[in-house]
Every structure is written in structure tokens, then in C-alpha cells.
């Protein structure tokens, strides 16, 4: 029995997949003026240095996080020229990957430039609707047509089928959720309740990064997100608890 408990513990550790901290960015201009929430390029470089200092592994889309590792992913929404001129070259120079959730409008206007800077080994292009407007209230056919049109552009630009979707403005209703889950494998939110381990496994919560954030906010998010999200890990944990309970019942029976 002790051997079974030990094996269950090893099994749970092996299958446990830590939740991945996903940081969300929008425009990253060189200068931002007096807006305390805006993030300029210098502050973004400081953020990347912070991740290196904290020994956070920026994993590529599709990779899983090993147990006991600090893992994170970066995502960039909407689409801005500074994503092409600054963000992608900087990430490529550091060998770091990221998600880009660009709108269909941005993909249409910058298709040629995107193809010149795109790095398929490090970057993943996800869907974000046709514009940055909220998709709440749209009917199923309108959403389906919009997603199909956007997905064709994504495949043309990146060479890959879109598997990831980020809700514009972080807003969603039942119809939108239904259509998204029929078209994509993963959904990305913003500042949702990442602390609950029973959240639907396909959902990914993200922290929206502001220019006035202190490092403590990023560090707290990295710590709070370190929950197990793999459904297999929860099965293993339940099995582990069951075996412990069974062992104690048998010990109690022997001593009675």
C-alpha cells in the first residue's frame, strides 16, 4: 500500500502541468506622454529583463510547462505598427516567442510587412475578430463569416491554422462563446479569475500590463497563476487522496 501511495504521488507530479502566466500587451510606442497606464518601449525592455531576472521561461505557443518551472507567455492584441517595427525584432533578437492576436483589419492593411518580419518558429498568430469592437450581441452567422474571413488571412500570413482566439475587449456572451468553441481550441481572456483551479481547461487568463505596474504586481501574478490546470493532474491528485484514505482505513482496522 505504501508503494502504491508513493507511485500515485510520482504520477501526480509527473502529470501536473502548472498554469502558464500569460501577459497581455497592446500598443508599445517609443513615447507615451503623461498616460500612467501606457507602456513605452523602454518599460517593455525592463519587463523582459524582469522575466530574465526571475528566471521565468518564456515558452513557445504549444509547449507545456514542466513541473516546478516558472513559465510565461506574451500576447499582443489588436495590431499596431510598433509590433512589427519594434516588438517582433526585439523578441527575435532574444530568441523569445509570443502570441499575436491581430484584427482582420490590421492583417489586411499590413499583410506584406507582416510576412517580411514573421518568424514561424517563435510566433503564433491567433484570431481576434475583424476589428477591436466588442462582438457581444452578434448572431451566429455573422460571427462565423467573420471568423472564416479572418482565419483565411491568418493562414495566408503565418502559414498555420488559427487555434487560439482572444476576446476583443475581454467581452463575451453565450452565443460568442458557442461559436468560438466550435472554431478554436483555446480562448484568451483578460484579468479573469485565474486563481480558481476549476476553470475550464481551454480558457487562458491574461494579465494586462500597464506602464505604471511595479515589479511586485508581475511577481504576484506569476506566483498566483502557479496552479495545476491539467485535468490529468487533478485525477492523479484525487487518486492520491483516495489511496491515503484507504491506507488509513486499513491501519485503523488493524489497530481495532
Secondary structure, DSSP 8 states (H G I E B T S, - for coil): -HHHHHHHHHHHHHH--B--EEEEE----S--TT-SS---HHHHHHHHHHHHHTT-EE--TT----TT--EEEEEEEE--HHIIIIIHHHHHHHT--EEEEE-HHHHHHTHHHHHHH--TTTEEEEB--SSSS--TT--HHHHHHHHHHHHHHHHHHHSS---EEE-GGG---HHHHHHHHHH-SEEE-SS--TT-TTS-TTEE-EEE--TT--HHHHHHHHHHT--B--HHHHHHHHHHHHHHHHHHHHHHHHH-
